[in-house]
Amino acid sequence: MSSAQNPASEAAEEASPRPVRLTAAAALTALEGLALVVGGAWVAVLGLTGHPDDRQQAVTGGVTLIVLALLPLLAARGLLGRRSWSRGPALITQIIALPVAYNLLQADSMAIPAGIALAVVAVAALVLLVNAETTRALGIRGPGNAQDQK
């Protein structure tokens, strides 16, 4: 039986305190989203005020980063609200962050510390998102544990 069919179960979930791991996963996911917004705004402003090789490409890149920030920000909001759908976008955000972190680590520049920070945040968020306590709090059942719904 889904929680939409059982209001008592839904009320009990809402009344219990949010697990710390779920809150931490939401915070890390939101941090990534905020970093994308700040980075996108920085790229767009530099594209408009600086002397880029291609102004249109710089502004488009900045706007793209800001739009991409919606995925982790919406996922973080969903995690805080204990919405089961939010774990998928949060996991996707972390999986995408890992190759980005790897590329930052390959650079011979100031990007290396950013790559280290991004890798640490992504791995920590992944661990928190797949944790059993987080999964239970979101009402996600594993394979073989789903009840027959008629």
N, CA, C and O atoms as a GROMACS GRO file, in nm:
protein
  600
    1MET      N    1   0.085  -0.117   0.000
    1MET     CA    2   0.000   0.000   0.000
    1MET      C    3   0.090   0.123   0.000
    1MET      O    4   0.183   0.131   0.080
    2SER      N    5   0.063   0.219  -0.089
    2SER     CA    6   0.145   0.339  -0.094
    2SER      C    7   0.101   0.436   0.014
    2SER      O    8  -0.007   0.424   0.071
    3SER      N    9   0.188   0.534   0.042
    3SER     CA   10   0.156   0.629   0.148
    3SER      C   11   0.039   0.717   0.109
    3SER      O   12  -0.028   0.773   0.197
    4ALA      N   13   0.011   0.731  -0.023
    4ALA     CA   14  -0.104   0.810  -0.065
    4ALA      C   15  -0.233   0.739  -0.028
    4ALA      O   16  -0.336   0.803  -0.008
    5GLN      N   17  -0.228   0.606  -0.020
    5GLN     CA   18  -0.346   0.529   0.015
    5GLN      C   19  -0.359   0.512   0.166
    5GLN      O   20  -0.465   0.472   0.214
    6ASN      N   21  -0.256   0.542   0.240
    6ASN     CA   22  -0.258   0.524   0.384
    6ASN      C   23  -0.217   0.654   0.452
    6ASN      O   24  -0.099   0.675   0.480
    7PRO      N   25  -0.314   0.743   0.479
    7PRO     CA   26  -0.281   0.872   0.540
    7PRO      C   27  -0.217   0.859   0.677
    7PRO      O   28  -0.136   0.944   0.715
    8ALA      N   29  -0.251   0.755   0.753
    8ALA     CA   30  -0.192   0.737   0.886
    8ALA      C   31  -0.042   0.713   0.876
    8ALA      O   32   0.036   0.766   0.956
    9SER      N   33  -0.001   0.633   0.778
    9SER     CA   34   0.141   0.605   0.757
    9SER      C   35   0.214   0.733   0.717
    9SER      O   36   0.324   0.760   0.765
   10GLU      N   37   0.152   0.812   0.629
   10GLU     CA   38   0.213   0.937   0.584
   10GLU      C   39   0.227   1.033   0.701
   10GLU      O   40   0.330   1.100   0.713
   11ALA      N   41   0.126   1.042   0.786
   11ALA     CA   42   0.132   1.132   0.902
   11ALA      C   43   0.240   1.087   1.000
   11ALA      O   44   0.308   1.170   1.059
   12ALA      N   45   0.256   0.956   1.018
   12ALA     CA   46   0.359   0.905   1.109
   12ALA      C   47   0.498   0.938   1.056
   12ALA      O   48   0.587   0.972   1.134
   13GLU      N   49   0.518   0.928   0.923
   13GLU     CA   50   0.648   0.961   0.864
   13GLU      C   51   0.678   1.109   0.883
   13GLU      O   52   0.791   1.145   0.916
   14GLU      N   53   0.578   1.195   0.862
   14GLU     CA   54   0.598   1.338   0.876
   14GLU      C   55   0.625   1.377   1.021
   14GLU      O   56   0.699   1.472   1.047
   15ALA      N   57   0.564   1.304   1.117
   15ALA     CA   58   0.579   1.338   1.258
   15ALA      C   59   0.717   1.299   1.312
   15ALA      O   60   0.768   1.364   1.402
   16SER      N   61   0.776   1.193   1.257
   16SER     CA   62   0.907   1.150   1.306
   16SER      C   63   1.014   1.249   1.259
   16SER      O   64   1.001   1.308   1.152
   17PRO      N   65   1.118   1.267   1.338
   17PRO     CA   66   1.221   1.363   1.300
   17PRO      C   67   1.296   1.315   1.175
   17PRO      O   68   1.313   1.195   1.152
   18ARG      N   69   1.341   1.412   1.094
   18ARG     CA   70   1.416   1.380   0.973
   18ARG      C   71   1.553   1.327   1.015
   18ARG      O   72   1.619   1.389   1.098
   19PRO      N   73   1.596   1.215   0.959
   19PRO     CA   74   1.728   1.161   0.994
   19PRO      C   75   1.840   1.260   0.958
   19PRO      O   76   1.832   1.331   0.859
   20VAL      N   77   1.942   1.262   1.040
   20VAL     CA   78   2.055   1.352   1.019
   20VAL      C   79   2.122   1.322   0.885
   20VAL      O   80   2.164   1.414   0.815
   21ARG      N   81   2.131   1.195   0.849
   21ARG     CA   82   2.195   1.160   0.721
   21ARG      C   83   2.118   1.217   0.603
   21ARG      O   84   2.178   1.261   0.505
   22LEU      N   85   1.985   1.217   0.612
   22LEU     CA   86   1.904   1.273   0.504
   22LEU      C   87   1.923   1.424   0.497
   22LEU      O   88   1.935   1.480   0.387
   23THR      N   89   1.927   1.489   0.610
   23THR     CA   90   1.951   1.634   0.614
   23THR      C   91   2.089   1.667   0.558
   23THR      O   92   2.104   1.764   0.484
   24ALA      N   93   2.189   1.588   0.594
   24ALA     CA   94   2.325   1.612   0.544
   24ALA      C   95   2.332   1.591   0.393
   24ALA      O   96   2.398   1.668   0.323
   25ALA      N   97   2.265   1.488   0.342
   25ALA     CA   98   2.262   1.463   0.197
   25ALA      C   99   2.196   1.580   0.125
   25ALA      O  100   2.243   1.624   0.020
   26ALA      N  101   2.087   1.630   0.182
   26ALA     CA  102   2.019   1.745   0.123
   26ALA      C  103   2.108   1.868   0.124
   26ALA      O  104   2.112   1.943   0.027
   27ALA      N  105   2.180   1.888   0.233
   27ALA     CA  106   2.270   2.005   0.244
   27ALA      C  107   2.383   1.997   0.143
   27ALA      O  108   2.416   2.098   0.079
   28LEU      N  109   2.443   1.880   0.127
   28LEU     CA  110   2.552   1.866   0.029
   28LEU      C  111   2.501   1.885  -0.114
   28LEU      O  112   2.568   1.947  -0.196
   29THR      N  113   2.383   1.832  -0.142
   29THR     CA  114   2.325   1.847  -0.275
   29THR      C  115   2.292   1.994  -0.302
   29THR      O  116   2.315   2.044  -0.412
   30ALA      N  117   2.238   2.062  -0.201
   30ALA     CA  118   2.208   2.205  -0.216
   30ALA      C  119   2.337   2.286  -0.234
   30ALA      O  120   2.340   2.381  -0.312
   31LEU      N  121   2.442   2.248  -0.163
   31LEU     CA  122   2.571   2.316  -0.176
   31LEU      C  123   2.622   2.307  -0.320
   31LEU      O  124   2.672   2.404  -0.375
   32GLU      N  125   2.608   2.189  -0.380
   32GLU     CA  126   2.649   2.174  -0.520
   32GLU      C  127   2.566   2.262  -0.612
   32GLU      O  128   2.618   2.324  -0.704
   33GLY      N  129   2.436   2.268  -0.585
   33GLY     CA  130   2.349   2.353  -0.665
   33GLY      C  131   2.385   2.500  -0.652
   33GLY      O  132   2.389   2.574  -0.750
   34LEU      N  133   2.412   2.542  -0.529
   34LEU     CA  134   2.452   2.682  -0.507
   34LEU      C  135   2.585   2.713  -0.574
   34LEU      O  136   2.604   2.822  -0.628
   35ALA      N  137   2.678   2.617  -0.571
   35ALA     CA  138   2.807   2.636  -0.638
   35ALA      C  139   2.787   2.652  -0.789
   35ALA      O  140   2.856   2.732  -0.852
   36LEU      N  141   2.693   2.577  -0.846
   36LEU     CA  142   2.664   2.592  -0.989
   36LEU      C  143   2.605   2.729  -1.020
   36LEU      O  144   2.639   2.790  -1.121
   37VAL      N  145   2.518   2.778  -0.932
   37VAL     CA  146   2.459   2.912  -0.953
   37VAL      C  147   2.568   3.018  -0.947
   37VAL      O  148   2.575   3.105  -1.034
   38VAL      N  149   2.654   3.011  -0.845
   38VAL     CA  150   2.761   3.110  -0.830
   38VAL      C  151   2.858   3.101  -0.948
   38VAL      O  152   2.897   3.203  -1.005
   39GLY      N  153   2.897   2.980  -0.984
   39GLY     CA  154   2.988   2.963  -1.097
   39GLY      C  155   2.927   3.012  -1.228
   39GLY      O  156   2.994   3.076  -1.308
   40GLY      N  157   2.799   2.981  -1.249
   40GLY     CA  158   2.732   3.027  -1.370
   40GLY      C  159   2.721   3.178  -1.375
   40GLY      O  160   2.742   3.238  -1.480
   41ALA      N  161   2.688   3.240  -1.262
   41ALA     CA  162   2.679   3.386  -1.258
   41ALA      C  163   2.816   3.448  -1.284
   41ALA      O  164   2.827   3.548  -1.355
   42TRP      N  165   2.920   3.388  -1.225
   42TRP     CA  166   3.056   3.439  -1.244
   42TRP      C  167   3.097   3.432  -1.392
   42TRP      O  168   3.151   3.528  -1.446
   43VAL      N  169   3.071   3.317  -1.456
   43VAL     CA  170   3.106   3.301  -1.598
   43VAL      C  171   3.026   3.399  -1.683
   43VAL      O  172   3.081   3.460  -1.775
   44ALA      N  173   2.898   3.415  -1.654
   44ALA     CA  174   2.814   3.506  -1.733
   44ALA      C  175   2.860   3.652  -1.717
   44ALA      O  176   2.868   3.726  -1.815
   45VAL      N  177   2.890   3.692  -1.594
   45VAL     CA  178   2.934   3.830  -1.569
   45VAL      C  179   3.069   3.854  -1.636
   45VAL      O  180   3.089   3.958  -1.698
   46LEU      N  181   3.161   3.759  -1.625
   46LEU     CA  182   3.290   3.774  -1.693
   46LEU      C  183   3.271   3.779  -1.844
   46LEU      O  184   3.342   3.851  -1.914
   47GLY      N  185   3.175   3.702  -1.894
   47GLY     CA  186   3.147   3.705  -2.038
   47GLY      C  187   3.094   3.840  -2.084
   47GLY      O  188   3.122   3.884  -2.195
   48LEU      N  189   3.017   3.904  -1.998
   48LEU     CA  190   2.959   4.034  -2.034
   48LEU      C  191   3.056   4.150  -2.011
   48LEU      O  192   3.059   4.244  -2.090
   49THR      N  193   3.134   4.143  -1.903
   49THR     CA  194   3.219   4.256  -1.867
   49THR      C  195   3.365   4.240  -1.908
   49THR      O  196   3.438   4.338  -1.918
   50GLY      N  197   3.408   4.118  -1.929
   50GLY     CA  198   3.548   4.093  -1.962
   50GLY      C  199   3.572   4.094  -2.112
   50GLY      O  200   3.495   4.151  -2.189
   51HIS      N  201   3.679   4.029  -2.151
   51HIS     CA  202   3.716   4.021  -2.292
   51HIS      C  203   3.733   3.875  -2.332
   51HIS      O  204   3.844   3.831  -2.362
   52PRO      N  205   3.622   3.799  -2.332
   52PRO     CA  206   3.633   3.658  -2.370
   52PRO      C  207   3.656   3.644  -2.522
   52PRO      O  208   3.631   3.737  -2.599
   53ASP      N  209   3.703   3.529  -2.562
   53ASP     CA  210   3.721   3.502  -2.705
   53ASP      C  211   3.586   3.506  -2.777
   53ASP      O  212   3.576   3.556  -2.889
   54ASP      N  213   3.485   3.455  -2.711
   54ASP     CA  214   3.350   3.453  -2.769
   54ASP      C  215   3.250   3.490  -2.660
   54ASP      O  216   3.216   3.408  -2.575
   55ARG      N  217   3.205   3.613  -2.662
   55ARG     CA  218   3.115   3.666  -2.558
   55ARG      C  219   2.986   3.583  -2.550
   55ARG      O  220   2.941   3.550  -2.441
   56GLN      N  221   2.929   3.552  -2.663
   56GLN     CA  222   2.803   3.476  -2.664
   56GLN      C  223   2.821   3.338  -2.602
   56GLN      O  224   2.735   3.292  -2.526
   57GLN      N  225   2.931   3.273  -2.632
   57GLN     CA  226   2.958   3.141  -2.575
   57GLN      C  227   2.978   3.148  -2.424
   57GLN      O  228   2.933   3.060  -2.350
   58ALA      N  229   3.045   3.252  -2.377
   58ALA     CA  230   3.068   3.268  -2.233
   58ALA      C  231   2.937   3.291  -2.159
   58ALA      O  232   2.913   3.230  -2.055
   59VAL      N  233   2.852   3.377  -2.213
   59VAL     CA  234   2.724   3.404  -2.149
   59VAL      C  235   2.635   3.280  -2.153
   59VAL      O  236   2.569   3.247  -2.054
   60THR      N  237   2.634   3.211  -2.265
   60THR     CA  238   2.555   3.088  -2.277
   60THR      C  239   2.603   2.983  -2.178
   60THR      O  240   2.522   2.914  -2.117
   61GLY      N  241   2.734   2.972  -2.161
   61GLY     CA  242   2.789   2.877  -2.064
   61GLY      C  243   2.746   2.911  -1.922
   61GLY      O  244   2.712   2.822  -1.844
   62GLY      N  245   2.747   3.039  -1.889
   62GLY     CA  246   2.704   3.082  -1.757
   62GLY      C  247   2.556   3.054  -1.732
   62GLY      O  248   2.519   3.005  -1.626
   63VAL      N  249   2.474   3.084  -1.829
   63VAL     CA  250   2.330   3.058  -1.816
   63VAL      C  251   2.304   2.907  -1.806
   63VAL      O  252   2.218   2.864  -1.730
   64THR      N  253   2.378   2.829  -1.882
   64THR     CA  254   2.363   2.683  -1.877
   64THR      C  255   2.395   2.630  -1.738
   64THR      O  256   2.323   2.545  -1.686
   65LEU      N  257   2.501   2.679  -1.677
   65LEU     CA  258   2.535   2.636  -1.541
   65LEU      C  259   2.425   2.672  -1.442
   65LEU      O  260   2.393   2.593  -1.353
   66ILE      N  261   2.367   2.790  -1.458
   66ILE     CA  262   2.260   2.831  -1.368
   66ILE      C  263   2.137   2.741  -1.386
   66ILE      O  264   2.074   2.702  -1.288
   67VAL      N  265   2.104   2.708  -1.509
   67VAL     CA  266   1.990   2.619  -1.535
   67VAL      C  267   2.019   2.479  -1.481
   67VAL      O  268   1.930   2.415  -1.424
   68LEU      N  269   2.142   2.431  -1.499
   68LEU     CA  270   2.179   2.299  -1.447
   68LEU      C  271   2.170   2.293  -1.294
   68LEU      O  272   2.153   2.186  -1.237
   69ALA      N  273   2.182   2.407  -1.229
   69ALA     CA  274   2.173   2.413  -1.083
   69ALA      C  275   2.034   2.375  -1.034
   69ALA      O  276   2.017   2.339  -0.917
   70LEU      N  277   1.934   2.383  -1.121
   70LEU     CA  278   1.798   2.349  -1.079
   70LEU      C  279   1.786   2.203  -1.035
   70LEU      O  280   1.713   2.174  -0.940
   71LEU      N  281   1.857   2.113  -1.101
   71LEU     CA  282   1.848   1.971  -1.066
   71LEU      C  283   1.889   1.945  -0.921
   71LEU      O  284   1.809   1.889  -0.846
   72PRO      N  285   2.009   1.983  -0.879
   72PRO     CA  286   2.043   1.956  -0.738
   72PRO      C  287   1.962   2.039  -0.640
   72PRO      O  288   1.934   1.992  -0.529
   73LEU      N  289   1.924   2.161  -0.676
   73LEU     CA  290   1.847   2.242  -0.583
   73LEU      C  291   1.708   2.185  -0.560
   73LEU      O  292   1.660   2.180  -0.447
   74LEU      N  293   1.643   2.140  -0.668
   74LEU     CA  294   1.512   2.076  -0.653
   74LEU      C  295   1.523   1.943  -0.579
   74LEU      O  296   1.437   1.909  -0.498
   75ALA      N  297   1.630   1.869  -0.607
   75ALA     CA  298   1.651   1.742  -0.537
   75ALA      C  299   1.672   1.766  -0.388
   75ALA      O  300   1.618   1.692  -0.306
   76ALA      N  301   1.749   1.867  -0.353
   76ALA     CA  302   1.773   1.898  -0.211
   76ALA      C  303   1.642   1.935  -0.142
   76ALA      O  304   1.617   1.893  -0.030
   77ARG      N  305   1.561   2.014  -0.209
   77ARG     CA  306   1.432   2.052  -0.150
   77ARG      C  307   1.344   1.928  -0.131
   77ARG      O  308   1.277   1.914  -0.029
   78GLY      N  309   1.346   1.839  -0.229
   78GLY     CA  310   1.269   1.716  -0.217
   78GLY      C  311   1.320   1.626  -0.106
   78GLY      O  312   1.240   1.564  -0.035
   79LEU      N  313   1.452   1.619  -0.090
   79LEU     CA  314   1.508   1.538   0.018
   79LEU      C  315   1.465   1.593   0.154
   79LEU      O  316   1.430   1.516   0.243
   80LEU      N  317   1.466   1.725   0.168
   80LEU     CA  318   1.423   1.784   0.295
   80LEU      C  319   1.275   1.756   0.321
   80LEU      O  320   1.233   1.741   0.436
   81GLY      N  321   1.198   1.750   0.214
   81GLY     CA  322   1.055   1.721   0.227
   81GLY      C  323   1.023   1.572   0.227
   81GLY      O  324   0.906   1.533   0.226
   82ARG      N  325   1.128   1.489   0.229
   82ARG     CA  326   1.114   1.342   0.230
   82ARG      C  327   1.035   1.289   0.110
   82ARG      O  328   0.951   1.200   0.124
   83ARG      N  329   1.062   1.344  -0.005
   83ARG     CA  330   0.997   1.298  -0.128
   83ARG      C  331   1.085   1.189  -0.190
   83ARG      O  332   1.203   1.212  -0.216
   84SER      N  333   1.029   1.073  -0.213
   84SER     CA  334   1.108   0.961  -0.263
   84SER      C  335   1.167   0.988  -0.402
   84SER      O  336   1.273   0.936  -0.434
   85TRP      N  337   1.098   1.068  -0.484
   85TRP     CA  338   1.148   1.098  -0.617
   85TRP      C  339   1.280   1.174  -0.615
   85TRP      O  340   1.355   1.170  -0.712
   86SER      N  341   1.309   1.242  -0.505
   86SER     CA  342   1.425   1.331  -0.501
   86SER      C  343   1.558   1.257  -0.494
   86SER      O  344   1.662   1.315  -0.526
   87ARG      N  345   1.557   1.132  -0.453
   87ARG     CA  346   1.684   1.060  -0.443
   87ARG      C  347   1.746   1.038  -0.581
   87ARG      O  348   1.868   1.047  -0.595
   88GLY      N  349   1.666   1.010  -0.681
   88GLY     CA  350   1.717   0.987  -0.817
   88GLY      C  351   1.795   1.106  -0.871
   88GLY      O  352   1.911   1.091  -0.910
   89PRO      N  353   1.735   1.226  -0.874
   89PRO     CA  354   1.811   1.343  -0.921
   89PRO      C  355   1.933   1.374  -0.834
   89PRO      O  356   2.035   1.421  -0.885
   90ALA      N  357   1.923   1.350  -0.704
   90ALA     CA  358   2.038   1.373  -0.617
   90ALA      C  359   2.151   1.276  -0.651
   90ALA      O  360   2.268   1.316  -0.656
   91LEU      N  361   2.118   1.149  -0.675
   91LEU     CA  362   2.219   1.051  -0.713
   91LEU      C  363   2.281   1.087  -0.848
   91LEU      O  364   2.402   1.077  -0.865
   92ILE      N  365   2.198   1.128  -0.943
   92ILE     CA  366   2.249   1.166  -1.075
   92ILE      C  367   2.346   1.283  -1.062
   92ILE      O  368   2.450   1.285  -1.128
   93THR      N  369   2.313   1.379  -0.977
   93THR     CA  370   2.402   1.493  -0.955
   93THR      C  371   2.538   1.447  -0.906
   93THR      O  372   2.641   1.497  -0.953
   94GLN      N  373   2.540   1.353  -0.812
   94GLN     CA  374   2.668   1.305  -0.757
   94GLN      C  375   2.746   1.226  -0.861
   94GLN      O  376   2.868   1.240  -0.871
   95ILE      N  377   2.677   1.144  -0.938
   95ILE     CA  378   2.745   1.064  -1.040
   95ILE      C  379   2.806   1.153  -1.148
   95ILE      O  380   2.915   1.125  -1.198
   96ILE      N  381   2.735   1.260  -1.184
   96ILE     CA  382   2.789   1.354  -1.282
   96ILE      C  383   2.906   1.433  -1.224
   96ILE      O  384   2.999   1.468  -1.296
   97ALA      N  385   2.901   1.460  -1.094
   97ALA     CA  386   3.007   1.539  -1.030
   97ALA      C  387   3.141   1.465  -1.027
   97ALA      O  388   3.246   1.529  -1.029
   98LEU      N  389   3.138   1.333  -1.022
   98LEU     CA  390   3.264   1.258  -1.011
   98LEU      C  391   3.356   1.276  -1.132
   98LEU      O  392   3.474   1.302  -1.112
   99PRO      N  393   3.308   1.264  -1.257
   99PRO     CA  394   3.399   1.290  -1.370
   99PRO      C  395   3.442   1.437  -1.378
   99PRO      O  396   3.553   1.467  -1.422
  100VAL      N  397   3.355   1.528  -1.336
  100VAL     CA  398   3.393   1.669  -1.334
  100VAL      C  399   3.508   1.688  -1.235
  100VAL      O  400   3.605   1.758  -1.264
  101ALA      N  401   3.496   1.626  -1.118
  101ALA     CA  402   3.604   1.635  -1.018
  101ALA      C  403   3.733   1.576  -1.074
  101ALA      O  404   3.841   1.631  -1.053
  102TYR      N  405   3.723   1.463  -1.144
  102TYR     CA  406   3.840   1.399  -1.203
  102TYR      C  407   3.908   1.494  -1.302
  102TYR      O  408   4.030   1.507  -1.301
  103ASN      N  409   3.830   1.558  -1.386
  103ASN     CA  410   3.886   1.652  -1.483
  103ASN      C  411   3.952   1.770  -1.414
  103ASN      O  412   4.057   1.817  -1.458
  104LEU      N  413   3.893   1.819  -1.306
  104LEU     CA  414   3.953   1.929  -1.231
  104LEU      C  415   4.086   1.886  -1.168
  104LEU      O  416   4.180   1.965  -1.160
  105LEU      N  417   4.093   1.761  -1.125
  105LEU     CA  418   4.216   1.709  -1.065
  105LEU      C  419   4.328   1.693  -1.168
  105LEU      O  420   4.446   1.690  -1.131
  106GLN      N  421   4.294   1.682  -1.295
  106GLN     CA  422   4.394   1.666  -1.401
  106GLN      C  423   4.456   1.799  -1.443
  106GLN      O  424   4.557   1.801  -1.513
  107ALA      N  425   4.396   1.908  -1.401
  107ALA     CA  426   4.444   2.041  -1.440
  107ALA      C  427   4.569   2.078  -1.361
  107ALA      O  428   4.587   2.034  -1.247
  108ASP      N  429   4.653   2.159  -1.422
  108ASP     CA  430   4.771   2.211  -1.352
  108ASP      C  431   4.741   2.356  -1.312
  108ASP      O  432   4.800   2.451  -1.364
  109SER      N  433   4.648   2.369  -1.220
  109SER     CA  434   4.606   2.504  -1.183
  109SER      C  435   4.539   2.504  -1.047
  109SER      O  436   4.548   2.409  -0.969
  110MET      N  437   4.471   2.615  -1.021
  110MET     CA  438   4.397   2.629  -0.896
  110MET      C  439   4.274   2.538  -0.895
  110MET      O  440   4.205   2.530  -0.793
  111ALA      N  441   4.246   2.471  -1.004
  111ALA     CA  442   4.128   2.385  -1.012
  111ALA      C  443   4.146   2.257  -0.930
  111ALA      O  444   4.047   2.191  -0.898
  112ILE      N  445   4.268   2.222  -0.895
  112ILE     CA  446   4.294   2.098  -0.821
  112ILE      C  447   4.224   2.099  -0.684
  112ILE      O  448   4.159   2.000  -0.651
  113PRO      N  449   4.235   2.205  -0.604
  113PRO     CA  450   4.161   2.205  -0.477
  113PRO      C  451   4.009   2.196  -0.498
  113PRO      O  452   3.939   2.132  -0.419
  114ALA      N  453   3.959   2.260  -0.603
  114ALA     CA  454   3.815   2.250  -0.633
  114ALA      C  455   3.778   2.107  -0.668
  114ALA      O  456   3.672   2.059  -0.630
  115GLY      N  457   3.865   2.037  -0.742
  115GLY     CA  458   3.841   1.898  -0.775
  115GLY      C  459   3.838   1.808  -0.653
  115GLY      O  460   3.756   1.717  -0.642
  116ILE      N  461   3.930   1.835  -0.560
  116ILE     CA  462   3.933   1.757  -0.436
  116ILE      C  463   3.805   1.781  -0.357
  116ILE      O  464   3.742   1.686  -0.310
  117ALA      N  465   3.766   1.906  -0.343
  117ALA     CA  466   3.644   1.939  -0.267
  117ALA      C  467   3.522   1.877  -0.332
  117ALA      O  468   3.436   1.821  -0.263
  118LEU      N  469   3.512   1.886  -0.464
  118LEU     CA  470   3.397   1.830  -0.534
  118LEU      C  471   3.392   1.678  -0.519
  118LEU      O  472   3.285   1.621  -0.499
  119ALA      N  473   3.507   1.613  -0.529
  119ALA     CA  474   3.510   1.467  -0.514
  119ALA      C  475   3.468   1.426  -0.374
  119ALA      O  476   3.392   1.330  -0.358
  120VAL      N  477   3.515   1.496  -0.272
  120VAL     CA  478   3.480   1.464  -0.134
  120VAL      C  479   3.330   1.482  -0.112
  120VAL      O  480   3.265   1.396  -0.052
  121VAL      N  481   3.275   1.593  -0.161
  121VAL     CA  482   3.132   1.620  -0.144
  121VAL      C  483   3.049   1.515  -0.218
  121VAL      O  484   2.950   1.465  -0.164
  122ALA      N  485   3.087   1.482  -0.341
  122ALA     CA  486   3.010   1.386  -0.420
  122ALA      C  487   3.012   1.247  -0.358
  122ALA      O  488   2.908   1.182  -0.349
  123VAL      N  489   3.128   1.202  -0.313
  123VAL     CA  490   3.136   1.069  -0.252
  123VAL      C  491   3.059   1.066  -0.120
  123VAL      O  492   2.986   0.971  -0.092
  124ALA      N  493   3.074   1.170  -0.039
  124ALA     CA  494   3.000   1.176   0.088
  124ALA      C  495   2.850   1.177   0.063
  124ALA      O  496   2.776   1.106   0.132
  125ALA      N  497   2.804   1.255  -0.034
  125ALA     CA  498   2.661   1.259  -0.064
  125ALA      C  499   2.611   1.125  -0.116
  125ALA      O  500   2.501   1.082  -0.081
  126LEU      N  501   2.690   1.058  -0.200
  126LEU     CA  502   2.651   0.925  -0.249
  126LEU      C  503   2.634   0.827  -0.134
  126LEU      O  504   2.536   0.753  -0.129
  127VAL      N  505   2.729   0.828  -0.042
  127VAL     CA  506   2.722   0.737   0.074
  127VAL      C  507   2.597   0.768   0.156
  127VAL      O  508   2.526   0.677   0.199
  128LEU      N  509   2.569   0.895   0.177
  128LEU     CA  510   2.451   0.934   0.255
  128LEU      C  511   2.321   0.898   0.183
  128LEU      O  512   2.224   0.858   0.247
  129LEU      N  513   2.319   0.911   0.052
  129LEU     CA  514   2.196   0.885  -0.024
  129LEU      C  515   2.161   0.737  -0.033
  129LEU      O  516   2.043   0.702  -0.041
  130VAL      N  517   2.261   0.650  -0.032
  130VAL     CA  518   2.232   0.506  -0.041
  130VAL      C  519   2.224   0.441   0.097
  130VAL      O  520   2.200   0.321   0.108
  131ASN      N  521   2.244   0.519   0.201
  131ASN     CA  522   2.236   0.468   0.337
  131ASN      C  523   2.095   0.415   0.366
  131ASN      O  524   1.997   0.472   0.320
  132ALA      N  525   2.087   0.307   0.442
  132ALA     CA  526   1.958   0.244   0.472
  132ALA      C  527   1.864   0.338   0.547
  132ALA      O  528   1.744   0.338   0.522
  133GLU      N  529   1.918   0.417   0.637
  133GLU     CA  530   1.834   0.511   0.713
  133GLU      C  531   1.771   0.615   0.620
  133GLU      O  532   1.653   0.649   0.636
  134THR      N  533   1.848   0.664   0.526
  134THR     CA  534   1.797   0.761   0.428
  134THR      C  535   1.691   0.696   0.341
  134THR      O  536   1.586   0.755   0.316
  135THR      N  537   1.719   0.576   0.296
  135THR     CA  538   1.624   0.504   0.211
  135THR      C  539   1.492   0.483   0.282
  135THR      O  540   1.386   0.504   0.224
  136ARG      N  541   1.497   0.441   0.408
  136ARG     CA  542   1.374   0.422   0.486
  136ARG      C  543   1.299   0.553   0.505
  136ARG      O  544   1.177   0.558   0.492
  137ALA      N  545   1.373   0.659   0.534
  137ALA     CA  546   1.309   0.789   0.557
  137ALA      C  547   1.237   0.839   0.432
  137ALA      O  548   1.137   0.910   0.442
  138LEU      N  549   1.289   0.803   0.315
  138LEU     CA  550   1.226   0.843   0.191
  138LEU      C  551   1.116   0.746   0.147
  138LEU      O  552   1.047   0.771   0.048
  139GLY      N  553   1.101   0.636   0.220
  139GLY     CA  554   0.997   0.539   0.187
  139GLY      C  555   1.029   0.456   0.064
  139GLY      O  556   0.939   0.409  -0.005
  140ILE      N  557   1.157   0.439   0.035
  140ILE     CA  558   1.199   0.360  -0.082
  140ILE      C  559   1.218   0.216  -0.039
  140ILE      O  560   1.288   0.188   0.058
  141ARG      N  561   1.156   0.127  -0.112
  141ARG     CA  562   1.169  -0.017  -0.084
  141ARG      C  563   1.261  -0.079  -0.188
  141ARG      O  564   1.256  -0.043  -0.305
  142GLY      N  565   1.344  -0.169  -0.144
  142GLY     CA  566   1.436  -0.237  -0.234
  142GLY      C  567   1.366  -0.343  -0.316
  142GLY      O  568   1.249  -0.373  -0.292
  143PRO      N  569   1.436  -0.400  -0.414
  143PRO     CA  570   1.379  -0.508  -0.495
  143PRO      C  571   1.338  -0.626  -0.404
  143PRO      O  572   1.412  -0.664  -0.313
  144GLY      N  573   1.224  -0.680  -0.430
  144GLY     CA  574   1.177  -0.793  -0.350
  144GLY      C  575   1.105  -0.751  -0.225
  144GLY      O  576   1.040  -0.833  -0.161
  145ASN      N  577   1.114  -0.624  -0.188
  145ASN     CA  578   1.047  -0.575  -0.068
  145ASN      C  579   0.920  -0.497  -0.098
  145ASN      O  580   0.846  -0.461  -0.008
  146ALA      N  581   0.896  -0.471  -0.225
  146ALA     CA  582   0.777  -0.395  -0.263
  146ALA      C  583   0.654  -0.484  -0.246
  146ALA      O  584   0.654  -0.601  -0.283
  147GLN      N  585   0.551  -0.427  -0.190
  147GLN     CA  586   0.427  -0.503  -0.171
  147GLN      C  587   0.346  -0.497  -0.299
  147GLN      O  588   0.356  -0.401  -0.375
  148ASP      N  589   0.268  -0.600  -0.323
  148ASP     CA  590   0.181  -0.603  -0.441
  148ASP      C  591   0.078  -0.491  -0.428
  148ASP      O  592   0.007  -0.481  -0.328
  149GLN      N  593   0.072  -0.410  -0.530
  149GLN     CA  594  -0.027  -0.303  -0.530
  149GLN      C  595  -0.133  -0.337  -0.632
  149GLN      O  596  -0.102  -0.362  -0.749
  150LYS      N  597  -0.256  -0.337  -0.589
  150LYS     CA  598  -0.366  -0.371  -0.680
  150LYS      C  599  -0.458  -0.255  -0.700
  150LYS      O  600  -0.556  -0.266  -0.773
   0.00000   0.00000   0.00000
